[in-house]
Amino acid sequence: MDWAFAMTPGAGLGGGSGGNLVQALVPLALMFLVFYFLLIRPQQKRSRQQKEFLEGLKRGDEVVTTGGIHGKITGLTDSVVTMEIADKVRIKVQRSQVANLKPKSALEKSE
């Protein structure tokens, strides 16, 4: 009947299950740390940088939207950016849709 005891949980560990709980939580904690440092923390950093970028926009900046529209900022509100995309052609886009500033080298080549 010794083989029946080998099949019961915790039979060889002295009858206590406290060690099993710690052994189960350590890998979960390590996985959380890996996810935090590889996924969550860099995303928070990018989000913070994008927020600072959007707050720092000003009139006259040459920008590109997430849709690929290039233009010059002519007006700003809390949530809307007015861009001039051609002579006397202005559009309004949400501030959050501004992706980045136009590179200076692109500005010099287009002029």
CYANA upper distance limits for C-alpha pairs under 8 A (distance plus 0.5 A):
  1 MET  CA      5 PHE  CA      7.85
  2 ASP  CA      6 ALA  CA      7.32
  3 TRP  CA      7 MET  CA      7.35
  4 ALA  CA      8 THR  CA      7.53
  5 PHE  CA     11 ALA  CA      6.75
  6 ALA  CA     11 ALA  CA      6.84
  6 ALA  CA     12 GLY  CA      7.81
  7 MET  CA     11 ALA  CA      8.20
 10 GLY  CA     14 GLY  CA      7.48
 10 GLY  CA     15 GLY  CA      5.84
 10 GLY  CA     16 GLY  CA      7.20
 10 GLY  CA     17 SER  CA      7.01
 11 ALA  CA     15 GLY  CA      6.23
 13 LEU  CA     17 SER  CA      8.27
 17 SER  CA     21 LEU  CA      7.21
 18 GLY  CA     22 VAL  CA      7.13
 19 GLY  CA     23 GLN  CA      6.60
 20 ASN  CA     24 ALA  CA      6.58
 21 LEU  CA     25 LEU  CA      6.72
 22 VAL  CA     26 VAL  CA      6.65
 23 GLN  CA     27 PRO  CA      7.85
 24 ALA  CA     28 LEU  CA      7.54
 25 LEU  CA     29 ALA  CA      6.59
 26 VAL  CA     30 LEU  CA      6.70
 27 PRO  CA     31 MET  CA      6.60
 28 LEU  CA     32 PHE  CA      6.71
 29 ALA  CA     33 LEU  CA      6.79
 30 LEU  CA     34 VAL  CA      6.76
 31 MET  CA     35 PHE  CA      6.67
 32 PHE  CA     36 TYR  CA      6.51
 33 LEU  CA     37 PHE  CA      6.70
 34 VAL  CA     38 LEU  CA      6.40
 35 PHE  CA     39 LEU  CA      5.82
 35 PHE  CA     40 ILE  CA      7.02
 36 TYR  CA     40 ILE  CA      5.23
 36 TYR  CA     41 ARG  CA      6.26
 37 PHE  CA     41 ARG  CA      5.96
 37 PHE  CA     42 PRO  CA      7.71
 38 LEU  CA     42 PRO  CA      7.23
 39 LEU  CA     43 GLN  CA      6.76
 40 ILE  CA     44 GLN  CA      6.75
 41 ARG  CA     45 LYS  CA      6.78
 42 PRO  CA     46 ARG  CA      6.72
 43 GLN  CA     47 SER  CA      6.57
 44 GLN  CA     48 ARG  CA      6.62
 45 LYS  CA     49 GLN  CA      6.72
 46 ARG  CA     50 GLN  CA      6.64
 47 SER  CA     51 LYS  CA      6.70
 48 ARG  CA     52 GLU  CA      6.75
 49 GLN  CA     53 PHE  CA      6.60
 50 GLN  CA     54 LEU  CA      6.65
 51 LYS  CA     55 GLU  CA      6.69
 52 GLU  CA     56 GLY  CA      6.64
 53 PHE  CA     57 LEU  CA      7.10
 54 LEU  CA     95 ARG  CA      7.39
 54 LEU  CA     96 SER  CA      7.63
 54 LEU  CA     98 VAL  CA      8.02
 57 LEU  CA     61 ASP  CA      7.47
 58 LYS  CA     73 ILE  CA      7.62
 58 LYS  CA     76 LEU  CA      7.87
 59 ARG  CA     72 LYS  CA      8.26
 59 ARG  CA     73 ILE  CA      5.56
 59 ARG  CA     74 THR  CA      5.81
 59 ARG  CA     75 GLY  CA      6.57
 59 ARG  CA     76 LEU  CA      7.73
 60 GLY  CA     72 LYS  CA      6.31
 60 GLY  CA     73 ILE  CA      5.71
 60 GLY  CA     74 THR  CA      6.78
 61 ASP  CA     72 LYS  CA      6.17
 61 ASP  CA     73 ILE  CA      6.02
 61 ASP  CA    101 LEU  CA      7.61
 62 GLU  CA     70 HIS  CA      7.83
 62 GLU  CA     71 GLY  CA      6.18
 62 GLU  CA     72 LYS  CA      4.89
 62 GLU  CA     73 ILE  CA      6.91
 62 GLU  CA    101 LEU  CA      6.34
 62 GLU  CA    102 LYS  CA      6.02
 63 VAL  CA     70 HIS  CA      6.37
 63 VAL  CA     71 GLY  CA      6.19
 63 VAL  CA     72 LYS  CA      6.72
 63 VAL  CA     73 ILE  CA      7.81
 63 VAL  CA     98 VAL  CA      7.39
 63 VAL  CA     99 ALA  CA      7.96
 63 VAL  CA    100 ASN  CA      6.25
 63 VAL  CA    101 LEU  CA      4.71
 63 VAL  CA    102 LYS  CA      5.50
 64 VAL  CA     68 GLY  CA      6.38
 64 VAL  CA     69 ILE  CA      6.01
 64 VAL  CA     70 HIS  CA      5.07
 64 VAL  CA     71 GLY  CA      7.10
 64 VAL  CA     98 VAL  CA      6.59
 64 VAL  CA     99 ALA  CA      6.29
 64 VAL  CA    100 ASN  CA      6.10
 64 VAL  CA    101 LEU  CA      6.60
 64 VAL  CA    102 LYS  CA      6.64
 65 THR  CA     69 ILE  CA      5.77
 65 THR  CA     70 HIS  CA      7.19
 65 THR  CA     97 GLN  CA      6.03
 65 THR  CA     98 VAL  CA      4.71
 65 THR  CA     99 ALA  CA      5.41
 65 THR  CA    100 ASN  CA      7.55
 66 THR  CA     97 GLN  CA      5.99
 66 THR  CA     98 VAL  CA      6.52
 66 THR  CA     99 ALA  CA      5.62
 67 GLY  CA     97 GLN  CA      8.32
 69 ILE  CA     85 ILE  CA      8.13
 70 HIS  CA     85 ILE  CA      6.84
 70 HIS  CA    102 LYS  CA      8.30
 71 GLY  CA     83 MET  CA      6.05
 71 GLY  CA     84 GLU  CA      5.86
 71 GLY  CA     85 ILE  CA      4.91
 71 GLY  CA     86 ALA  CA      8.10
 72 LYS  CA     83 MET  CA      5.76
 72 LYS  CA     84 GLU  CA      5.71
 72 LYS  CA     85 ILE  CA      7.10
 73 ILE  CA     81 VAL  CA      7.31
 73 ILE  CA     82 THR  CA      6.38
 73 ILE  CA     83 MET  CA      4.96
 73 ILE  CA     84 GLU  CA      6.89
 74 THR  CA     81 VAL  CA      8.31
 74 THR  CA     82 THR  CA      6.10
 74 THR  CA     83 MET  CA      6.01
 74 THR  CA     84 GLU  CA      6.95
 75 GLY  CA     81 VAL  CA      6.43
 75 GLY  CA     82 THR  CA      5.33
 75 GLY  CA     83 MET  CA      7.54
 76 LEU  CA     80 VAL  CA      6.55
 76 LEU  CA     81 VAL  CA      5.23
 76 LEU  CA     82 THR  CA      6.70
 77 THR  CA     81 VAL  CA      6.94
 78 ASP  CA     95 ARG  CA      8.15
 79 SER  CA     94 GLN  CA      6.21
 79 SER  CA     95 ARG  CA      5.70
 79 SER  CA     96 SER  CA      8.00
 80 VAL  CA     92 LYS  CA      6.89
 80 VAL  CA     93 VAL  CA      6.17
 80 VAL  CA     94 GLN  CA      5.04
 80 VAL  CA     95 ARG  CA      5.55
 81 VAL  CA     92 LYS  CA      6.09
 81 VAL  CA     93 VAL  CA      5.87
 81 VAL  CA     94 GLN  CA      6.49
 81 VAL  CA     95 ARG  CA      5.89
 82 THR  CA     90 ARG  CA      7.06
 82 THR  CA     91 ILE  CA      6.14
 82 THR  CA     92 LYS  CA      4.91
 82 THR  CA     93 VAL  CA      6.98
 83 MET  CA     90 ARG  CA      5.89
 83 MET  CA     91 ILE  CA      5.87
 83 MET  CA     92 LYS  CA      6.73
 83 MET  CA     93 VAL  CA      8.17
 84 GLU  CA     88 LYS  CA      7.47
 84 GLU  CA     89 VAL  CA      6.12
 84 GLU  CA     90 ARG  CA      4.79
 84 GLU  CA     91 ILE  CA      6.98
 85 ILE  CA     89 VAL  CA      6.39
 85 ILE  CA     90 ARG  CA      6.58
 85 ILE  CA     91 ILE  CA      7.86
 86 ALA  CA     90 ARG  CA      7.86
 93 VAL  CA     97 GLN  CA      7.31
 93 VAL  CA     98 VAL  CA      8.45
 94 GLN  CA     98 VAL  CA      7.96
102 LYS  CA    106 ALA  CA      7.38
102 LYS  CA    107 LEU  CA      7.53
103 PRO  CA    107 LEU  CA      7.12
104 LYS  CA    108 GLU  CA      6.87
105 SER  CA    109 LYS  CA      6.79
106 ALA  CA    110 SER  CA      6.70
107 LEU  CA    111 GLU  CA      6.99
